[in-house]
């Protein structure tokens, strides 16, 4: 309960600065706790996200809450109905190396549930090679996702996908 109160205060401060919402990072942390024997971790994460979404929307009806990771929570239609969109990093690439077809299929099976609900999926990719960036962007767009490529250090804003694909 103490953590929930702290997170709600953070949301309040963010909204007071004029932002419209929050990205909930590391939503997949429940997996660590499940491996440690905390069998309710997945349900507790869903409840946490639901409570944060409800709090945000009580302050700003158009509040935007976007979980990052934790895609296996997306099989729950009630959970999906509560979030605004979903973010996932490295869907198609790990650095400049393409993910295996099995890894891509695993992630996109969950993410496609979000797009089927008419909501956006934000795909953040970190390849450095231009060819890898272009391929990640093309694959992401083909799935109906919103792609973005940048550096893993996140110390600079990368070009938007339209600029990366401009000179094909």
MARKE-335794 format. One record per atom (N, C-alpha, C): x, y, z. Coordinates in steps of 0.2 Angstrom, whole numbers, padded with zeros to 4 digits, always signed. Layout:
REM residues N
XYZ;...
This chain:
REM residues 168
+0004-0006+0000;+0000+0000+0000;+0004+0006+0000;+0010+0006+0003;+0014+0012+0004;+0017+0013-0003;+0019+0008-0007;+0021+0009-0014;+0016+0012-0018;+0010+0010-0018;+0004+0012-0022;+0003+0020-0020;+0003+0022-0014;+0003+0029-0012;+0008+0033-0015;+0014+0030-0015;+0020+0034-0018;+0019+0035-0026;+0017+0029-0029;+0016+0029-0036;+0010+0034-0038;+0005+0034-0034;-0001+0039-0036;+0002+0046-0035;+0006+0047-0030;+0009+0054-0029;+0013+0056-0035;+0017+0051-0038;+0021+0053-0044;+0017+0054-0050;+0011+0051-0051;+0006+0052-0056;+0004+0059-0055;+0002+0061-0049;-0001+0068-0048;+0004+0073-0050;+0010+0072-0048;+0016+0077-0049;+0017+0077-0057;+0017+0072-0060;+0018+0072-0068;+0012+0075-0071;+0006+0074-0069;+0000+0077-0072;+0000+0085-0070;+0002+0087-0064;+0003+0094-0062;+0008+0098-0067;+0012+0094-0070;+0017+0097-0074;+0014+0098-0081;+0008+0096-0082;+0005+0096-0089;+0005+0090-0093;+0008+0085-0091;+0009+0079-0095;+0002+0075-0095;+0001+0072-0100;-0006+0068-0101;-0006+0061-0098;+0000+0059-0096;+0000+0052-0094;+0007+0049-0092;+0008+0043-0092;+0014+0039-0089;+0015+0033-0093;+0021+0031-0094;+0023+0025-0096;+0025+0021-0090;+0022+0015-0089;+0023+0011-0083;+0029+0006-0085;+0035+0007-0083;+0041+0003-0085;+0041-0003-0081;+0044-0008-0084;+0046-0015-0080;+0040-0018-0078;+0034-0018-0081;+0028-0021-0079;+0029-0029-0079;+0034-0031-0082;+0036-0038-0082;+0040-0041-0076;+0041-0036-0071;+0044-0038-0065;+0041-0043-0061;+0034-0044-0062;+0031-0050-0059;+0034-0056-0060;+0037-0057-0066;+0040-0064-0068;+0046-0066-0063;+0049-0061-0061;+0055-0062-0056;+0052-0064-0049;+0046-0061-0047;+0043-0063-0041;+0040-0070-0041;+0037-0072-0047;+0034-0078-0048;+0040-0084-0047;+0046-0082-0050;+0051-0087-0050;+0054-0088-0043;+0053-0083-0039;+0055-0083-0032;+0049-0086-0027;+0044-0088-0030;+0039-0092-0027;+0033-0087-0025;+0032-0081-0027;+0027-0077-0026;+0022-0078-0031;+0017-0083-0030;+0013-0085-0036;+0007-0080-0037;+0006-0075-0033;+0001-0070-0035;+0004-0064-0038;+0010-0064-0040;+0013-0058-0043;+0010-0056-0049;+0008-0060-0054;+0005-0058-0060;-0002-0054-0059;-0006-0057-0054;-0012-0054-0053;-0011-0048-0049;-0006-0047-0045;-0005-0041-0041;-0002-0036-0046;+0001-0037-0051;+0004-0032-0056;-0002-0030-0060;-0007-0034-0062;-0013-0032-0065;-0017-0027-0061;-0017-0029-0055;-0021-0025-0050;-0018-0018-0049;-0011-0018-0049;-0007-0012-0048;-0008-0007-0054;-0008-0010-0060;-0009-0006-0066;-0016-0003-0066;-0021-0008-0065;-0028-0005-0064;-0029+0000-0060;-0026+0000-0054;-0027+0005-0049;-0023+0012-0051;-0018+0011-0054;-0014+0017-0057;-0018+0020-0062;-0021+0016-0067;-0025+0019-0072;-0031+0022-0069;-0035+0019-0064;-0040+0022-0061;-0039+0029-0058;-0033+0029-0054;-0031+0035-0051;-0030+0041-0056;-0026+0039-0061;-0024+0044-0067;-0031+0047-0070;-0035+0042-0071;-0042+0044-0075;-0046+0048-0070;-0045+0047-0063;-0049+0051-0058;-0047+0058-0058;-0040+0059-0060;-0037+0066-0060;-0038+0069-0067;-0038+0065-0072;-0038+0068-0079;-0042+0062-0083;-0048+0064-0085;-0052+0058-0089;-0048+0055-0095;-0045+0059-0098;-0041+0057-0104;-0034+0055-0103;-0033+0053-0097;-0026+0050-0094;-0024+0045-0099;-0017+0045-0100;-0014+0040-0104;-0010+0036-0100;-0011+0029-0100;-0006+0024-0096;-0004+0019-0101;+0003+0018-0102;+0005+0014-0106;+0010+0009-0103;+0009+0003-0102;+0013-0002-0099;+0019-0003-0104;+0025-0004-0101;+0031-0007-0105;+0032-0014-0103;+0032-0018-0108;+0034-0025-0106;+0028-0029-0103;+0029-0034-0100;+0023-0038-0097;+0018-0040-0102;+0020-0042-0108;+0015-0043-0113;+0011-0049-0112;+0013-0054-0108;+0009-0060-0106;+0003-0058-0102;+0003-0052-0099;-0003-0050-0096;-0009-0048-0101;-0007-0047-0107;-0012-0045-0112;-0017-0050-0114;-0016-0056-0112;-0021-0061-0113;-0028-0060-0109;-0027-0056-0104;-0033-0054-0100;-0036-0048-0103;-0042-0049-0106;-0046-0044-0110;-0048-0038-0105;-0049-0039-0099;-0051-0034-0094;-0045-0029-0093;-0039-0033-0092;-0032-0029-0092;-0032-0024-0098;-0032-0027-0104;-0032-0023-0110;-0036-0018-0110;-0042-0019-0108;-0047-0013-0108;-0046-0007-0104;-0041-0008-0099;-0039-0003-0094;-0034+0001-0097;-0029-0002-0101;-0023+0002-0103;-0025+0006-0109;-0021+0011-0110;-0022+0015-0116;-0019+0012-0122;-0013+0010-0121;-0009+0007-0127;-0004+0002-0123;+0000-0001-0127;+0006-0005-0125;+0012-0004-0128;+0018-0004-0124;+0024-0003-0127;+0028-0009-0126;+0033-0011-0130;+0037-0016-0130;+0044-0014-0133;+0049-0016-0130;+0056-0014-0133;+0058-0021-0136;+0062-0020-0142;+0066-0025-0145;+0061-0031-0147;+0056-0029-0151;+0052-0034-0153;+0055-0038-0159;+0058-0035-0163;+0061-0038-0169;+0069-0039-0169;+0072-0034-0165;+0080-0034-0165;+0082-0034-0158;+0088-0037-0156;+0092-0036-0150;+0098-0033-0153;+0099-0026-0152;+0104-0023-0155;+0103-0023-0163;+0109-0025-0166;+0108-0026-0174;+0107-0033-0176;+0105-0037-0171;+0104-0044-0172;+0096-0046-0173;+0094-0048-0178;+0087-0050-0178;+0085-0055-0173;+0079-0054-0170;+0077-0060-0166;+0075-0066-0170;+0075-0071-0166;+0073-0078-0170;+0065-0077-0171;+0063-0081-0176;+0056-0081-0178;+0051-0083-0172;+0054-0087-0168;+0050-0090-0163;+0049-0084-0157;+0054-0080-0156;+0054-0075-0151;+0049-0069-0154;+0050-0068-0160;+0045-0062-0163;+0038-0065-0163;+0037-0071-0165;+0030-0074-0165;+0027-0074-0157;+0031-0075-0152;+0029-0075-0145;+0027-0068-0143;+0031-0063-0145;+0029-0056-0143;+0023-0054-0147;+0023-0055-0153;+0018-0052-0157;+0011-0055-0156;+0011-0061-0154;+0005-0065-0153;+0001-0061-0147;+0005-0058-0142;+0002-0054-0137;+0000-0047-0139;+0005-0044-0143;+0004-0037-0145;-0001-0037-0150;-0002-0042-0154;-0008-0041-0159;-0015-0041-0155;-0015-0044-0149;-0022-0043-0146;-0023-0036-0144;-0018-0032-0143;-0019-0025-0142;-0022-0021-0148;-0018-0022-0154;-0020-0019-0160;-0027-0022-0162;-0029-0028-0161;-0036-0031-0162;-0041-0027-0158;-0039-0024-0152;-0044-0020-0148;-0044-0013-0151;-0040-0011-0156;-0040-0004-0159;-0036+0000-0155;-0031-0003-0151;-0026+0002-0147;-0019+0001-0151;-0015+0006-0149;-0009+0006-0152;-0003+0002-0148;+0001-0001-0152;+0007-0004-0149;+0013+0000-0151;+0017+0002-0146;+0023+0006-0148;+0029+0002-0147;+0033+0001-0153;+0039-0004-0153;+0045+0001-0153;+0049+0000-0148;+0055+0004-0147;+0061-0001-0149;+0065+0000-0154;+0070-0004-0156;+0077+0000-0156;+0082-0004-0154;+0089-0001-0153;+0094-0003-0158;+0093-0005-0164;+0099-0006-0169;+0102+0000-0171;+0109-0001-0172;+0113+0005-0174;+0114+0005-0181;+0114+0000-0184;+0115-0001-0192;+0109+0002-0195;+0109+0006-0200;+0104+0009-0204;+0099+0003-0207;+0103-0002-0210;+0099-0007-0213;+0094-0011-0208;+0097-0012-0202;+0093-0015-0196;+0088-0010-0194;+0089-0004-0194;+0084+0001-0192;+0078+0001-0197;+0080+0001-0203;+0075+0001-0208;+0070-0006-0208;+0074-0011-0207;+0070-0018-0207;+0066-0018-0201;+0068-0016-0195;+0064-0016-0189;+0058-0011-0190;+0059-0006-0193;+0053-0001-0194;+0048-0004-0199;+0051-0007-0205;+0046-0010-0209;+0042-0016-0206;+0045-0020-0202;+0042-0026-0199;+0037-0023-0194;+0039-0018-0190;+0034-0015-0185;+0028-0012-0189;+0029-0008-0194;+0023-0005-0197;+0019-0010-0200;+0022-0016-0203;+0018-0021-0206;+0013-0024-0201;+0015-0024-0195;+0011-0027-0189;+0006-0022-0187;+0006-0016-0189;+0002-0010-0187;+0004-0007-0181;+0011-0008-0179;+0013-0005-0173;+0016+0002-0175;+0018+0006-0170;+0021+0012-0170;+0028+0011-0169;+0033+0012-0174;+0040+0010-0172;+0044+0016-0170;+0049+0015-0167;+0054+0020-0165;+0061+0017-0164;+0066+0020-0167;+0072+0017-0166;+0077+0022-0163;+0081+0020-0158;+0085+0025-0155;+0091+0021-0152;+0096+0024-0148;+0101+0021-0145;+0099+0018-0138;+0102+0013-0136;+0101+0010-0130;+0102+0014-0124;+0106+0019-0124;+0108+0023-0119;+0102+0029-0118;+0098+0029-0123;+0093+0034-0123;+0095+0041-0122;+0101+0043-0124;+0104+0050-0122;+0103+0055-0128;+0100+0052-0134;+0098+0057-0139;+0092+0054-0142;+0088+0059-0145;+0082+0057-0148;+0084+0055-0155;+0081+0049-0157;+0083+0047-0164;+0078+0050-0169;+0079+0049-0175;+0074+0051-0180;+0068+0047-0180;+0063+0050-0182;+0056+0047-0183;+0057+0042-0188;+0053+0037-0188;+0053+0031-0194;+0053+0034-0201;+0049+0039-0202;+0048+0042-0208;+0055+0045-0211;+0059+0048-0206;+0066+0050-0209;+0070+0044-0210;+0070+0039-0206;+0074+0033-0207;+0073+0030-0214;+0067+0030-0216;+0065+0027-0222;+0065+0031-0228;+0066+0038-0227;+0066+0043-0232;+0070+0041-0239;+0076+0039-0238;+0080+0038-0244;+0081+0030-0245;+0075+0027-0247;+0076+0020-0248;+0078+0019-0256;
